[in-house]
Amino acid sequence: MHNRFIKLSTMVINTSAIKTIRTDKNKYFINFISTDINGTIIFGSGGISTDDDTMSICGEKNSQDYKIITDWIDSTCSSSASK
C-alpha cells in the first residue's frame, strides 16, 4: 500500500489531489484537481470552467524533490502493473 502523502523539501502533497503528472526533459509538471469552479448559467445557457493548479519540479534545480517524485511514480506504476 502506498502513502497518501508525498513529503517534499518545502511541502507535503496529498496524492489524491494529483490529477496528472506531465514529464518533460528532467522536469515534472504536477496538475492538481481544482476545487474552484467558475461560471455563469442564465436561462439554460452559459459556461463553467475550472483552473487547475500546477507545480513544476526540475531535476537540475531541486534534485532531491525530483528523485522523490520519480521514486513515487516508479513505485506506483510498478505496483499497478503487477495487479
N, C-alpha and C positions, 0 to 999 in steps of 0.2 A: 504494500500500500504506500502511496506517495503522500508526502506532506502537502497540506493545503496552502502552505505559505512558503515563499522563497525569500530568504534573508540576503539582501544585497548590502553594499557598504553604507548606503545612506537611507535605505528604506526596506520595508517588508511588503511583499506583494502577495495578495490573496490570489491564488491561481484560478479560482473560479471566476474572477473578474477579467481574465485574459480572453479576448475574442480571437485574435490571430497574432501570429509572430511571422514577420516577413524577414527573410535573410538577404543580405547583400554582402559584398566583399568585406569580411571582417567586421560586420555590423548587424545588429538585430534591431528591428522596429517592432515594438510590442504595442498592439492596439487593444485597448480595454473596452469592455462593454459600457456603453453610455447609459447614464442614469438620467440624463437631461433630454427631454423631448420638447421640441418647439413646433408650433404650427397654428394654423387658423382654419377653422371649418365654418363656412357661412352658407346656409341654405343647401346643405348637402355637397358642397364642393370646397376644395381648398387643398392644403398640403400639410404634411407632418414630416419633420426631419430630426435627425439626431446628429450630434457632434461627438465622435469618438475621441477619447484622449489617447495620445500616442507618446511613447518614450523611446529613445534610441540608446543603445548601449554599444559603444565602439570598443573593439578589441585592443586597439592601439592606445586609446586614452584611458581605458579602465579594464585592464586585462583580468583583474580578479572577478568583477561582476560578469564579464563576458564568459569566463570559464564556468561560473555558477550557472548561468543560463544555458550554456552549451551542455553541461552535465545533466541539467534538469530535462532538457529536450531529449537527449540521448536516452536517459533512463525511462522517460515517459513513453517514447516511441518504441523502445525495445520491449517494454512490458506489454504494450498494446499489440505488438506483432506476435508475441508468444501466446496470446489468448486464442 
